Amino acid sequence: MLAIMGGTGLTQLSNLEIVRREVARTPYGEPSGALTFGSLAGRQVVFLARHGYGHTIPPHLVNYRANIWALKHAKATALVSVASVGGIRADLEPGVLVVPDQIIDYTWGRKNTYFDGGDEPVRHIDLTHPYDAALRQRLLTAAARAGEGAVDGGVYAVTQGPRLETAAEVNKLERDGADVIGMTAMPEAALARELDLPYAAINVVVNAAAGRASSAEGIRFERIEDVVQESMGRVRHILEALCQD
């Protein structure tokens, strides 16, 4: 069963035929909301809104451990994350979809592992390639099948949030090799790897990063909403195509 984690702009899947909702209990507390089970293009999926169904949970307070654990124990066999990002690289303009292949983690203080001590021996995971290669390729193939362009590869810088970055911070992230900026890929990717749950992402570029292009003098939030609404329709087309492979 495919799991889909919706981020900003995707608090629900309008093309999902809902069968039931289920409140999950986990050893790590409550997930962001009830799990929504249904059918997408004839395939069973489970959906969870990362920030809650009313988008009330900021990125640094998301219970990532509960979310990933709940999806895994709902018998998900793969997890696709949808997340809005800012574009650093010049060609990654608002409206572009990216299937990232790397992550740089700048967050702090988040519960980022299931091995926090206790009776279980520590497991050191290999995160050389944080996104599952096979699932990434399925996403790219689905995008092509759906007639939606998607950039293959990119380095996702994960910042703490919920504030956006300064222009100087974006300059630093660019020097570090980042292509896009978001706030949620870590610890999601690491936690999914700890539970052996294949994880990949569709990033929606909703604005130029601070100090870049149309955001040179500041972020225009009213423009972001327009981009989100248009782009999430394209993401839904890709997810439908993914469910048909």
C-alpha positions as CSV (number, residue, x, y, z in Angstrom):
1,M,0.0,0.0,0.0
2,L,1.3,3.4,-0.9
3,A,1.5,6.1,1.8
4,I,1.3,9.8,0.8
5,M,2.4,12.6,3.2
6,G,0.9,15.9,2.2
7,G,2.6,19.2,3.1
8,T,1.7,22.8,2.6
9,G,-1.0,23.0,0.0
10,L,-1.9,19.4,0.1
11,T,-3.9,18.8,3.3
12,Q,-6.3,16.5,1.4
13,L,-6.4,14.5,-1.8
14,S,-9.4,15.6,-3.8
15,N,-9.0,12.7,-6.2
16,L,-8.9,10.1,-3.3
17,E,-12.0,7.9,-2.9
18,I,-12.1,7.8,0.8
19,V,-13.0,4.5,2.5
20,R,-12.4,5.3,6.1
21,R,-10.4,7.4,8.6
22,E,-8.5,5.8,11.5
23,V,-7.1,7.4,14.6
24,A,-3.6,5.9,15.1
25,R,-2.0,5.3,18.5
26,T,1.8,5.1,18.6
27,P,4.5,4.6,21.2
28,Y,5.7,8.1,20.2
29,G,2.5,10.0,20.8
30,E,-0.2,11.2,18.4
31,P,0.4,11.6,14.6
32,S,-0.5,14.9,12.9
33,G,-4.0,13.6,12.3
34,A,-6.2,10.6,11.5
35,L,-5.0,8.3,8.7
36,T,-7.2,8.6,5.7
37,F,-7.5,5.3,3.7
38,G,-8.9,5.2,0.3
39,S,-8.5,4.4,-3.4
40,L,-6.5,6.4,-5.9
41,A,-6.6,5.2,-9.6
42,G,-7.8,1.9,-8.3
43,R,-5.0,1.4,-5.8
44,Q,-5.3,1.4,-2.1
45,V,-3.5,4.3,-0.4
46,V,-3.2,5.9,3.0
47,F,-2.9,9.7,3.3
48,L,-1.7,11.9,6.2
49,A,-1.5,15.7,6.3
50,R,1.9,16.4,7.8
51,H,0.9,19.7,9.4
52,G,-2.6,18.5,10.4
53,Y,-5.8,18.8,8.4
54,G,-6.1,22.4,9.3
55,H,-2.4,23.1,8.7
56,T,-1.9,24.1,12.4
57,I,1.3,22.2,13.2
58,P,4.6,24.1,12.4
59,P,7.4,22.1,10.9
60,H,9.6,22.1,14.1
61,L,6.7,20.7,16.1
62,V,5.5,17.9,13.8
63,N,5.6,14.5,15.5
64,Y,7.7,12.9,12.8
65,R,8.3,9.7,14.7
66,A,4.6,9.1,15.3
67,N,3.7,10.0,11.7
68,I,6.2,7.5,10.1
69,W,5.5,4.8,12.7
70,A,1.8,5.1,12.1
71,L,2.1,4.8,8.3
72,K,4.5,1.8,8.5
73,H,2.2,0.0,10.9
74,A,-0.8,0.7,8.7
75,K,1.1,-1.6,6.3
76,A,2.4,1.1,4.0
77,T,5.1,-0.4,1.7
78,A,6.3,3.0,0.3
79,L,6.0,6.6,1.3
80,V,5.9,9.6,-1.0
81,S,6.3,13.0,0.6
82,V,4.9,16.2,-1.0
83,A,6.5,19.4,0.2
84,S,6.5,23.0,-0.9
85,V,10.0,24.5,-1.2
86,G,11.9,27.7,-2.2
87,G,14.1,27.6,-5.2
88,I,17.8,28.6,-4.9
89,R,19.0,27.4,-8.3
90,A,18.1,29.9,-11.0
91,D,16.3,27.3,-13.2
92,L,14.1,26.2,-10.3
93,E,11.4,28.9,-10.7
94,P,8.0,28.9,-9.0
95,G,5.8,26.2,-10.4
96,V,8.7,23.8,-11.1
97,L,8.4,20.2,-9.7
98,V,11.5,18.6,-8.4
99,V,12.2,14.9,-7.4
100,P,15.2,15.5,-5.1
101,D,18.0,13.1,-4.6
102,Q,20.0,14.6,-1.7
103,I,19.5,16.3,1.7
104,I,21.5,18.7,3.9
105,D,20.0,18.9,7.4
106,Y,20.2,22.2,9.3
107,T,17.6,21.4,11.9
108,W,18.1,21.0,15.6
109,G,16.2,19.7,18.6
110,R,13.9,17.4,16.7
111,K,13.2,13.8,17.7
112,N,15.1,12.3,14.8
113,T,15.5,8.6,15.7
114,Y,13.7,5.6,17.1
115,F,16.9,4.6,18.9
116,D,16.7,6.9,21.9
117,G,18.0,4.4,24.4
118,G,16.2,1.7,26.3
119,D,16.3,-2.1,25.6
120,E,16.7,-1.9,21.8
121,P,20.3,-1.9,20.5
122,V,21.2,1.2,18.5
123,R,21.0,0.8,14.7
124,H,23.3,2.9,12.6
125,I,21.6,3.5,9.2
126,D,23.3,4.3,5.9
127,L,21.9,7.5,4.6
128,T,24.4,8.0,1.7
129,H,21.4,8.2,-0.6
130,P,18.5,9.5,1.6
131,Y,15.8,8.9,-1.0
132,D,14.9,5.4,-2.3
133,A,16.3,5.1,-5.8
134,A,13.6,2.8,-7.1
135,L,10.8,4.9,-5.7
136,R,12.4,8.1,-7.2
137,Q,12.5,6.5,-10.6
138,R,8.8,5.5,-10.3
139,L,7.9,9.1,-9.5
140,L,9.9,10.3,-12.5
141,T,8.3,7.7,-14.8
142,A,4.8,8.6,-13.4
143,A,5.5,12.3,-14.1
144,A,6.4,11.5,-17.7
145,R,3.3,9.3,-18.1
146,A,1.1,12.1,-16.7
147,G,2.7,14.7,-19.1
148,E,4.0,16.7,-16.2
149,G,7.6,17.9,-16.2
150,A,9.7,17.1,-13.1
151,V,13.4,17.9,-12.5
152,D,15.4,14.8,-11.8
153,G,17.6,15.4,-8.8
154,G,18.3,18.3,-6.4
155,V,19.8,19.0,-3.0
156,Y,17.1,19.8,-0.4
157,A,18.3,22.0,2.5
158,V,16.2,21.4,5.5
159,T,15.9,24.5,7.7
160,Q,14.3,24.7,11.2
161,G,11.4,27.1,10.4
162,P,8.8,28.2,10.7
163,R,10.3,31.5,9.6
164,L,11.8,31.8,6.2
165,E,15.5,32.4,5.6
166,T,17.5,35.6,5.3
167,A,19.2,36.4,2.0
168,A,22.6,35.8,3.6
169,E,21.5,32.4,4.8
170,V,20.3,31.5,1.3
171,N,23.7,32.6,0.0
172,K,25.4,30.2,2.5
173,L,23.0,27.3,1.6
174,E,23.9,27.9,-2.1
175,R,27.6,27.7,-1.2
176,D,26.9,24.5,0.6
177,G,25.4,23.0,-2.6
178,A,21.7,23.3,-1.9
179,D,19.2,23.7,-4.7
180,V,16.0,24.1,-2.8
181,I,15.0,24.9,0.8
182,G,12.3,23.3,2.8
183,M,11.6,22.4,6.4
184,T,10.4,18.8,6.7
185,A,12.6,16.3,4.8
186,M,14.5,15.6,8.0
187,P,14.0,13.7,10.1
188,E,11.4,12.1,7.8
189,A,13.9,10.5,5.5
190,A,16.0,9.1,8.4
191,L,13.0,7.8,10.3
192,A,11.7,6.1,7.2
193,R,15.0,4.4,6.6
194,E,15.2,3.2,10.2
195,L,11.8,1.5,9.6
196,D,12.9,0.1,6.2
197,L,10.1,2.2,4.5
198,P,11.1,3.3,1.0
199,Y,10.9,7.1,0.9
200,A,10.9,9.7,-1.9
201,A,9.6,13.1,-2.5
202,I,7.9,15.5,-4.9
203,N,9.0,19.1,-4.2
204,V,6.9,22.0,-5.4
205,V,8.9,25.2,-5.9
206,V,6.4,27.9,-4.7
207,N,8.8,30.9,-4.5
208,A,12.3,32.0,-5.3
209,A,14.4,31.8,-2.1
210,A,15.1,35.1,-0.2
211,G,17.2,37.5,-2.2
212,R,16.7,35.7,-5.5
213,A,14.8,36.7,-8.6
214,S,11.2,37.7,-7.7
215,S,12.1,37.5,-4.0
216,A,15.0,39.9,-4.2
217,E,13.2,42.4,-2.0
218,G,11.0,40.0,-0.1
219,I,8.7,37.0,-0.3
220,R,5.4,37.7,-1.9
221,F,3.0,35.4,0.0
222,E,0.0,36.2,-2.1
223,R,1.8,34.9,-5.2
224,I,2.7,31.7,-3.3
225,E,-0.9,30.7,-2.9
226,D,-1.6,31.0,-6.6
227,V,1.4,28.8,-7.4
228,V,0.4,26.2,-4.8
229,Q,-3.1,25.8,-6.1
230,E,-1.9,25.4,-9.7
231,S,1.0,23.1,-8.9
232,M,-0.8,20.7,-6.5
233,G,-3.2,19.8,-9.3
234,R,-0.2,18.6,-11.3
235,V,1.1,16.7,-8.3
236,R,-2.2,14.9,-8.0
237,H,-1.9,13.9,-11.7
238,I,1.5,12.4,-11.0
239,L,0.3,10.5,-7.9
240,E,-2.6,9.0,-10.0
241,A,-0.1,7.9,-12.6
242,L,2.1,6.4,-9.9
243,C,-0.8,4.4,-8.7
244,Q,-1.3,3.0,-12.2
245,D,2.2,1.5,-12.6
